[in-house]
Each structure stands twice: as structure tokens, then as C-alpha cells.
Amino acid sequence: MDKLAQGSFQVSYGHIDNCHDRSGFGDGGNRLLAAYLTAWSLFGLQRIIMWEIPFLGPKVVAVGFAVSFFFPFLAGWLCEIAWNKFHS
């Protein structure tokens, strides 16, 4: 994920939001944005390689990855539910 979106979280958010406005996804773009930002914050490749594997070990990192794998999908789904509830 980090290779696709270089820079800090705050820098890329504006770029992603700008692309979202012109993407043609309509209201579905909001759930894509929520899922992307959640995945990016959970699965930082540099953080995993430089900090988590050396200090925690590959087994703990693998368990953490497996446990948090579905969070981006859940964030997108919850964003869609909230969007439909408040904008209908």
C-alpha cells in the first residue's frame, strides 16, 4: 500500500479526495475512500518491515495481519450504511 501512496496520511488524503470527486463512483466513492484509508493506516509496509517484524517477530505480525485483514472492508461497509442513513 505504501508504494502506491507515498507521503504522509494528511498529504495523500487531499489527493485521494480530489480523485474521488472526479472518479465517477458517485456515493460509492465514499466507501472506497474509507476502505483505502483504513487499509493504508493498518498495513504500512515500512512500519511492518522496519519495526514490527524485528521487535515482535513474524508470527505476531502474521497474526496481527490476519486479525485486521477485514477491517478495511468493514470500514467501507459501515461508511456506506452511515452515508445512506444520513443522506437519504
N, CA, C and O atoms as a DFTB+ gen file, in Angstrom:
352 C
 N C O
     1  1       0.808      -1.185       0.000
     2  2       0.000       0.000       0.000
     3  2       0.856       1.255       0.000
     4  3       0.516       2.232      -0.668
     5  1       1.946       1.247       0.728
     6  2       2.771       2.440       0.820
     7  2       3.446       2.783      -0.504
     8  3       3.717       3.954      -0.769
     9  1       3.719       1.794      -1.330
    10  2       4.348       2.061      -2.620
    11  2       3.393       2.821      -3.534
    12  3       3.833       3.616      -4.364
    13  1       2.086       2.582      -3.390
    14  2       1.116       3.263      -4.231
    15  2       0.846       4.677      -3.764
    16  3       0.512       5.541      -4.574
    17  1       0.982       4.928      -2.488
    18  2       0.650       6.237      -1.938
    19  2       1.789       6.718      -1.050
    20  3       1.792       6.478       0.157
    21  1       2.739       7.388      -1.646
    22  2       3.868       7.903      -0.885
    23  2       3.460       9.162      -0.147
    24  3       2.559       9.878      -0.583
    25  1       4.106       9.431       0.948
    26  2       3.832      10.631       1.726
    27  2       3.066      10.296       2.985
    28  3       2.771       9.134       3.265
    29  1       2.753      11.322       3.730
    30  2       2.063      11.095       4.983
    31  2       0.563      10.958       4.748
    32  3       0.055      11.237       3.662
    33  1      -0.112      10.533       5.770
    34  2      -1.553      10.334       5.721
    35  2      -2.274      11.630       5.349
    36  3      -3.184      11.617       4.519
    37  1      -1.877      12.734       5.951
    38  2      -2.548      14.005       5.712
    39  2      -2.292      14.539       4.306
    40  3      -3.171      15.172       3.721
    41  1      -1.120      14.296       3.763
    42  2      -0.796      14.784       2.426
    43  2      -1.606      14.041       1.382
    44  3      -2.125      14.663       0.456
    45  1      -1.727      12.743       1.503
    46  2      -2.409      11.955       0.490
    47  2      -3.918      12.059       0.573
    48  3      -4.600      11.799      -0.418
    49  1      -4.457      12.429       1.711
    50  2      -5.912      12.499       1.832
    51  2      -6.506      13.493       0.842
    52  3      -7.514      13.198       0.201
    53  1      -5.893      14.670       0.709
    54  2      -6.407      15.660      -0.233
    55  2      -6.356      15.167      -1.659
    56  3      -7.288      15.397      -2.430
    57  1      -5.270      14.486      -2.024
    58  2      -5.135      13.935      -3.369
    59  2      -6.188      12.863      -3.615
    60  3      -6.805      12.834      -4.679
    61  1      -6.399      11.980      -2.638
    62  2      -7.385      10.912      -2.787
    63  2      -8.787      11.501      -2.879
    64  3      -9.598      11.050      -3.687
    65  1      -9.073      12.500      -2.063
    66  2     -10.388      13.118      -2.085
    67  2     -10.634      13.818      -3.419
    68  3     -11.753      13.790      -3.932
    69  1      -9.614      14.439      -3.981
    70  2      -9.732      15.085      -5.280
    71  2     -10.010      14.054      -6.366
    72  3     -10.860      14.281      -7.228
    73  1      -9.313      12.935      -6.338
    74  2      -9.550      11.869      -7.316
    75  2     -10.940      11.277      -7.133
    76  3     -11.604      10.913      -8.104
    77  1     -11.375      11.182      -5.879
    78  2     -12.704      10.639      -5.580
    79  2     -13.795      11.495      -6.208
    80  3     -14.783      10.960      -6.712
    81  1     -13.633      12.816      -6.185
    82  2     -14.644      13.707      -6.737
    83  2     -14.782      13.538      -8.247
    84  3     -15.871      13.720      -8.792
    85  1     -13.703      13.195      -8.918
    86  2     -13.729      13.065     -10.370
    87  2     -13.787      11.614     -10.835
    88  3     -13.669      11.355     -12.032
    89  1     -13.965      10.663      -9.920
    90  2     -13.851       9.260     -10.285
    91  2     -15.093       8.706     -10.951
    92  3     -15.004       7.705     -11.663
    93  1     -16.244       9.318     -10.748
    94  2     -17.469       8.792     -11.318
    95  2     -18.103       7.696     -10.484
    96  3     -19.063       7.065     -10.926
    97  1     -17.585       7.454      -9.282
    98  2     -18.171       6.432      -8.420
    99  2     -19.438       6.916      -7.738
   100  3     -20.198       6.106      -7.206
   101  1     -19.678       8.210      -7.743
   102  2     -20.841       8.757      -7.055
   103  2     -20.707       8.577      -5.557
   104  3     -19.646       8.831      -4.988
   105  1     -21.772       8.143      -4.923
   106  2     -21.751       7.951      -3.476
   107  2     -20.901       6.757      -3.076
   108  3     -20.458       6.688      -1.930
   109  1     -20.659       5.821      -3.971
   110  2     -19.836       4.654      -3.658
   111  2     -18.380       5.014      -3.421
   112  3     -17.641       4.244      -2.807
   113  1     -17.964       6.173      -3.901
   114  2     -16.587       6.599      -3.695
   115  2     -16.265       6.842      -2.233
   116  3     -15.111       6.716      -1.823
   117  1     -17.265       7.187      -1.446
   118  2     -17.035       7.410      -0.021
   119  2     -16.610       6.129       0.671
   120  3     -15.702       6.150       1.501
   121  1     -17.244       5.023       0.347
   122  2     -16.863       3.758       0.982
   123  2     -15.492       3.301       0.497
   124  3     -14.740       2.688       1.254
   125  1     -15.162       3.593      -0.759
   126  2     -13.832       3.257      -1.260
   127  2     -12.759       4.068      -0.548
   128  3     -11.694       3.550      -0.213
   129  1     -13.048       5.337      -0.323
   130  2     -12.105       6.203       0.379
   131  2     -11.902       5.731       1.812
   132  3     -10.770       5.695       2.293
   133  1     -12.982       5.370       2.503
   134  2     -12.873       4.882       3.881
   135  2     -12.083       3.582       3.935
   136  3     -11.238       3.410       4.814
   137  1     -12.345       2.667       3.010
   138  2     -11.629       1.392       2.993
   139  2     -10.152       1.591       2.675
   140  3      -9.294       0.950       3.281
   141  1      -9.852       2.478       1.726
   142  2      -8.462       2.729       1.350
   143  2      -7.669       3.334       2.501
   144  3      -6.564       2.882       2.800
   145  1      -8.226       4.349       3.143
   146  2      -7.507       4.997       4.241
   147  2      -7.338       4.060       5.435
   148  3      -6.316       4.108       6.119
   149  1      -8.327       3.213       5.687
   150  2      -8.205       2.232       6.776
   151  2      -7.122       1.216       6.462
   152  3      -6.300       0.899       7.322
   153  1      -7.114       0.703       5.245
   154  2      -6.093      -0.269       4.854
   155  2      -4.709       0.346       4.907
   156  3      -3.754      -0.298       5.343
   157  1      -4.596       1.580       4.468
   158  2      -3.295       2.232       4.446
   159  2      -2.765       2.441       5.853
   160  3      -1.566       2.294       6.093
   161  1      -3.645       2.781       6.784
   162  2      -3.170       3.005       8.148
   163  2      -2.866       1.695       8.875
   164  3      -2.028       1.679       9.776
   165  1      -3.525       0.605       8.506
   166  2      -3.283      -0.682       9.174
   167  2      -2.078      -1.429       8.610
   168  3      -1.347      -2.079       9.357
   169  1      -1.869      -1.343       7.311
   170  2      -0.871      -2.182       6.659
   171  2       0.264      -1.363       6.055
   172  3       0.531      -1.455       4.856
   173  1       0.926      -0.570       6.875
   174  2       2.072       0.201       6.409
   175  2       3.273      -0.709       6.202
   176  3       3.794      -1.283       7.158
   177  1       3.707      -0.840       4.970
   178  2       4.782      -1.778       4.640
   179  2       6.087      -1.413       5.338
   180  3       6.776      -2.288       5.863
   181  1       6.432      -0.123       5.348
   182  2       7.673       0.267       6.009
   183  2       7.618      -0.009       7.509
   184  3       8.604      -0.457       8.094
   185  1       6.485       0.254       8.126
   186  2       6.348       0.005       9.566
   187  2       6.465      -1.488       9.877
   188  3       7.092      -1.875      10.862
   189  1       5.871      -2.302       9.051
   190  2       5.931      -3.752       9.284
   191  2       7.367      -4.258       9.149
   192  3       7.843      -5.027       9.984
   193  1       8.050      -3.820       8.090
   194  2       9.408      -4.314       7.847
   195  2      10.401      -3.762       8.866
   196  3      11.233      -4.501       9.391
   197  1      10.311      -2.466       9.144
   198  2      11.326      -1.825       9.988
   199  2      11.082      -1.978      11.483
   200  3      12.042      -1.992      12.254
   201  1       9.831      -2.092      11.920
   202  2       9.551      -2.085      13.349
   203  2       8.895      -3.356      13.850
   204  3       9.349      -3.942      14.832
   205  1       7.849      -3.783      13.199
   206  2       7.071      -4.877      13.771
   207  2       7.781      -6.229      13.680
   208  3       7.838      -6.957      14.671
   209  1       8.312      -6.569      12.531
   210  2       8.989      -7.876      12.391
   211  2      10.220      -7.974      13.288
   212  3      10.376      -8.981      13.978
   213  1      11.112      -6.961      13.308
   214  2      12.286      -7.094      14.186
   215  2      11.949      -7.140      15.678
   216  3      12.586      -7.877      16.431
   217  1      10.964      -6.368      16.107
   218  2      10.677      -6.306      17.539
   219  2       9.659      -7.347      17.998
   220  3       9.760      -7.851      19.116
   221  1       8.692      -7.673      17.164
   222  2       7.631      -8.591      17.578
   223  2       7.783      -9.992      17.014
   224  3       7.293     -10.955      17.604
   225  1       8.448     -10.115      15.890
   226  2       8.619     -11.413      15.250
   227  2       7.572     -11.651      14.180
   228  3       6.486     -11.075      14.220
   229  1       7.908     -12.510      13.216
   230  2       7.000     -12.721      12.090
   231  2       5.673     -13.381      12.481
   232  3       4.647     -13.121      11.853
   233  1       5.686     -14.237      13.518
   234  2       4.429     -14.888      13.919
   235  2       3.410     -13.881      14.428
   236  3       2.238     -13.934      14.055
   237  1       3.854     -12.966      15.276
   238  2       2.950     -11.957      15.832
   239  2       2.445     -11.024      14.732
   240  3       1.274     -10.645      14.729
   241  1       3.317     -10.655      13.809
   242  2       2.922      -9.788      12.699
   243  2       1.905     -10.499      11.815
   244  3       0.933      -9.885      11.376
   245  1       2.114     -11.774      11.549
   246  2       1.165     -12.544      10.733
   247  2      -0.198     -12.644      11.412
   248  3      -1.232     -12.521      10.756
   249  1      -0.200     -12.866      12.717
   250  2      -1.472     -12.921      13.448
   251  2      -2.162     -11.558      13.411
   252  3      -3.371     -11.484      13.191
   253  1      -1.416     -10.495      13.621
   254  2      -1.989      -9.151      13.559
   255  2      -2.547      -8.825      12.182
   256  3      -3.597      -8.193      12.063
   257  1      -1.845      -9.258      11.147
   258  2      -2.319      -9.037       9.780
   259  2      -3.605      -9.823       9.540
   260  3      -4.556      -9.297       8.960
   261  1      -3.639     -11.073       9.982
   262  2      -4.829     -11.910       9.783
   263  2      -6.037     -11.360      10.532
   264  3      -7.154     -11.372      10.014
   265  1      -5.811     -10.880      11.750
   266  2      -6.914     -10.361      12.547
   267  2      -7.469      -9.066      11.951
   268  3      -8.682      -8.854      11.963
   269  1      -6.605      -8.207      11.435
   270  2      -7.059      -6.911      10.938
   271  2      -7.313      -6.890       9.431
   272  3      -7.541      -5.821       8.864
   273  1      -7.279      -8.039       8.779
   274  2      -7.456      -8.087       7.328
   275  2      -8.821      -7.567       6.881
   276  3      -8.917      -6.904       5.849
   277  1      -9.862      -7.854       7.633
   278  2     -11.216      -7.485       7.212
   279  2     -11.651      -6.088       7.667
   280  3     -12.745      -5.646       7.314
   281  1     -10.821      -5.386       8.441
   282  2     -11.193      -4.054       8.906
   283  2     -11.442      -3.050       7.776
   284  3     -12.398      -2.281       7.876
   285  1     -10.636      -3.012       6.703
   286  2     -10.951      -2.066       5.624
   287  2     -12.313      -2.346       4.974
   288  3     -13.044      -1.414       4.640
   289  1     -12.648      -3.612       4.799
   290  2     -13.952      -3.954       4.234
   291  2     -15.074      -3.532       5.178
   292  3     -16.107      -3.022       4.745
   293  1     -14.857      -3.750       6.468
   294  2     -15.836      -3.352       7.476
   295  2     -15.988      -1.828       7.511
   296  3     -17.104      -1.324       7.638
   297  1     -14.902      -1.107       7.401
   298  2     -14.970       0.363       7.393
   299  2     -15.740       0.866       6.172
   300  3     -16.549       1.787       6.285
   301  1     -15.495       0.273       5.024
   302  2     -16.236       0.658       3.819
   303  2     -17.712       0.356       3.940
   304  3     -18.547       1.159       3.524
   305  1     -18.040      -0.779       4.499
   306  2     -19.437      -1.175       4.678
   307  2     -20.140      -0.245       5.666
   308  3     -21.262       0.195       5.413
   309  1     -19.486       0.055       6.789
   310  2     -20.081       0.964       7.775
   311  2     -20.225       2.382       7.215
   312  3     -21.194       3.075       7.526
   313  1     -19.280       2.808       6.404
   314  2     -19.370       4.122       5.770
   315  2     -20.562       4.173       4.823
   316  3     -21.271       5.179       4.774
   317  1     -20.787       3.113       4.080
   318  2     -21.930       3.066       3.171
   319  2     -23.247       3.112       3.942
   320  3     -24.181       3.807       3.542
   321  1     -23.318       2.371       5.049
   322  2     -24.535       2.375       5.873
   323  2     -24.792       3.769       6.437
   324  3     -25.916       4.267       6.380
   325  1     -23.750       4.397       6.981
   326  2     -23.911       5.736       7.545
   327  2     -24.282       6.746       6.467
   328  3     -25.128       7.610       6.697
   329  1     -23.666       6.651       5.301
   330  2     -23.956       7.585       4.212
   331  2     -25.404       7.452       3.780
   332  3     -26.087       8.456       3.584
   333  1     -25.881       6.218       3.628
   334  2     -27.262       6.004       3.205
   335  2     -28.252       6.471       4.270
   336  3     -29.326       6.973       3.941
   337  1     -27.901       6.310       5.527
   338  2     -28.800       6.707       6.608
   339  2     -28.928       8.224       6.698
   340  3     -30.032       8.737       6.879
   341  1     -27.823       8.945       6.577
   342  2     -27.853      10.386       6.767
   343  2     -28.105      11.182       5.488
   344  3     -28.385      12.379       5.558
   345  1     -28.011      10.544       4.329
   346  2     -28.197      11.278       3.078
   347  2     -29.375      10.753       2.261
   348  3     -29.420      10.960       1.048
   349  1     -30.307      10.093       2.890
   350  2     -31.464       9.594       2.128
   351  2     -32.710      10.370       2.439
   352  3     -33.771      10.081       1.885
